[in-house]
Amino acid sequence: MKVPFIDLGLQHKLLKEELMDVVSGLIDSGQFILGEELLSFEKSFADLCGTKYAIGVANGTDALFLSMKALGVTAGDEIITAPNSFLASASSIFLAGAKPVFADVRSDFNIDPEEIRKVITDRTKAIIPVHLTGRPADMDSILAIAHEYNLAVIEDCAQAVCAEYKGKPVGSFGNLGCFSLHPLKNLSACGDGGVITTNDEDLYKNLLKARNHGLKSRDECEFWSYNSRLDNLQAAMLNIKLKKLPEWTARRRDIAAFYFNRFSGLDLISPKDKPFEKAAYHTFIIQTSKRDDLKSYLSEKGIDTKVHYPIPIHLQEAAKYLGYVKGDFPVTEKQSGEILSLPVFPELTDNHVEYVANSIINYFKK
Ligand SMILES: *Cc1c(COP(=O)(O)O)cnc(C)c1O
């Protein structure tokens, strides 16, 4: 049996006719930039996240970057994030002119609020908690710290659309929430895309201009800015996919529940949701000191797995100028050598999931 890590063809096969219809309609109408479909997607996405506003942008990295710009981040500011995230959580800070400062994570792969406290200085401007793997970060503690030190909070929700913390969707806690619609994310465009959520009307109005050259009307430019819009074609397809998202998320949660159940008693770590968390399972990660050996064993069995991520951001060549060294973030560093992401995409059949679980059980029993 072959089990891929993800199969986008399968997802689109079921929706192809509907997708092609809206694409064909738009090609006839020529409504490619800032059209009705985008407005409608933004409205539905804000509803999904329980926020007043959503702004479509070109990708998740721009969502983070433009959010920092909207908050007035400038040179000399420090912004705290997790070193075990996808690198864009940190590169966007650099691109906004600020300095990325890292705080280590907990056993559930999310940023540790106590570690955040330790790295706050009088230059700290904001915290970017990442809801990594699709599990919500410890928002109560993070918001309390932000309040205490008067810091902004930008949630990196790139992996976490539909995740909930204490009954509320992620993206509705911070000043701003940033989502990626990259093809590999839980809600994906047929190409690149991103969204920013907020309840703040001023930030919303600023971001509508900031993603569109700083234009406040067709001919009047208020400030120099970027061209970072979400394509109307993408929005039209996303409106179709959005209807499927609850079903897809439920399937991811079912697969995760099945894995948890089958893995109990095995010599591996796999953090479960706490009672007040509802993870979206962008990835399903297990942690074991036998990671590399298990990965090749599964590969021989036809099962594709990945590592998210093998090199922590603070140890990347690009981050050298920040002066971090090996040993600075022991939890992140240990995890990076032991974590393995299993297939968890919604189109997996029960047979596939069973086969993955059995192969892992067999590995640990051999
Ligand atoms: C994917 C991702 C991003 C970047 O999103 P893009 O749409 O690829 O620019 C940022 N942060 C995290 C945690 C991600 O997983």
The ligand as a Gaussian input file, in Angstrom:
#p B3LYP/6-31G(d) Opt

LIG

0 1
 C        2.879000      28.511000       5.798000
 C        3.249000      29.337000       6.946000
 C        3.528000      30.715000       6.830000
 C        3.688000      31.419000       5.525000
 O        2.608000      31.348000       4.665000
 P        2.820000      31.544000       3.086000
 O        1.412000      31.622000       2.575000
 O        3.553000      30.350000       2.578000
 O        3.575000      32.801000       2.868000
 C        3.763000      31.433000       7.990000
 N        3.747000      30.840000       9.194000
 C        3.504000      29.530000       9.353000
 C        3.473000      28.933000      10.723000
 C        3.254000      28.723000       8.230000
 O        3.030000      27.413000       8.397000

